[in-house]
């Protein structure tokens, strides 16, 4: 899957991932390959993902929106903390 994390200031991450987890406004959720299309508001919390190389990465977002469609995940974050 392709993951792109963007803030109003810059592109924070772009690359291939095998899974990703998000702090949804109604609770955390995970996205795996071939996930059904979804658009969700994000609460303040940790976005974590595993790259194709197997490296686990995480960052904290201060709200935003995530869209999943056709194995492409786009995160529009208000702000990345830290």
C-alpha positions as CSV (number, residue, x, y, z in Angstrom):
1,X,0.0,0.0,0.0
2,X,1.1,3.6,-0.6
3,X,1.0,5.9,2.4
4,X,1.3,9.7,2.2
5,X,1.2,11.9,5.3
6,X,0.8,15.6,4.7
7,X,0.5,18.7,6.9
8,X,-0.3,22.2,5.6
9,X,3.4,23.0,5.8
10,X,5.0,19.9,4.2
11,X,4.9,16.3,3.2
12,X,5.9,14.3,6.3
13,X,6.1,10.7,4.8
14,X,5.5,9.0,1.5
15,X,6.2,5.3,0.8
16,X,5.1,1.7,0.7
17,X,3.7,0.2,3.9
18,X,2.3,-3.2,4.9
19,X,0.0,-1.9,7.6
20,X,-1.0,1.3,9.3
21,X,-2.9,2.3,12.5
22,X,-4.8,5.5,13.1
23,X,-6.4,7.3,16.0
24,X,-9.9,7.6,14.6
25,X,-12.3,10.1,16.1
26,X,-14.5,7.2,17.3
27,X,-11.6,4.9,18.2
28,X,-8.3,3.5,16.8
29,X,-8.3,1.3,13.7
30,X,-5.9,-0.5,11.5
31,X,-5.7,-0.6,7.7
32,X,-4.3,-3.6,5.8
33,X,-3.9,-4.4,2.1
34,X,-7.1,-4.3,0.1
35,X,-9.0,-2.4,2.9
36,X,-12.5,-1.2,1.9
37,X,-12.6,2.5,1.0
38,X,-13.0,4.8,4.1
39,X,-12.8,8.4,5.1
40,X,-12.3,9.1,8.8
41,X,-11.7,12.0,11.0
42,X,-8.6,11.7,13.2
43,X,-8.2,12.5,16.8
44,X,-5.0,13.6,18.4
45,X,-2.9,10.5,18.8
46,X,-0.3,8.2,17.3
47,X,-0.2,7.1,13.6
48,X,1.9,4.0,13.3
49,X,2.9,2.0,10.3
50,X,5.3,-0.7,9.1
51,X,7.3,-0.1,6.0
52,X,7.8,-2.8,3.3
53,X,11.3,-3.3,4.8
54,X,9.7,-4.2,8.1
55,X,10.7,-1.1,10.0
56,X,8.0,0.2,12.4
57,X,7.5,3.9,12.6
58,X,5.2,6.2,14.4
59,X,4.4,9.9,14.8
60,X,1.8,11.9,16.7
61,X,-0.8,13.9,14.8
62,X,-3.0,16.7,16.2
63,X,-6.1,15.7,14.4
64,X,-6.9,15.6,10.7
65,X,-8.5,13.3,8.1
66,X,-7.5,9.9,6.6
67,X,-8.7,8.5,3.3
68,X,-8.2,4.9,2.1
69,X,-9.0,3.9,-1.4
70,X,-7.5,1.4,-3.8
71,X,-4.5,0.6,-1.5
72,X,-3.6,4.3,-1.3
73,X,-3.8,6.0,2.1
74,X,-3.7,9.8,2.4
75,X,-3.4,11.4,5.8
76,X,-4.1,15.2,5.9
77,X,-2.9,16.0,9.4
78,X,-3.5,19.3,11.1
79,X,0.0,19.2,12.6
80,X,2.6,16.6,13.4
81,X,3.9,16.8,17.0
82,X,7.6,16.1,17.7
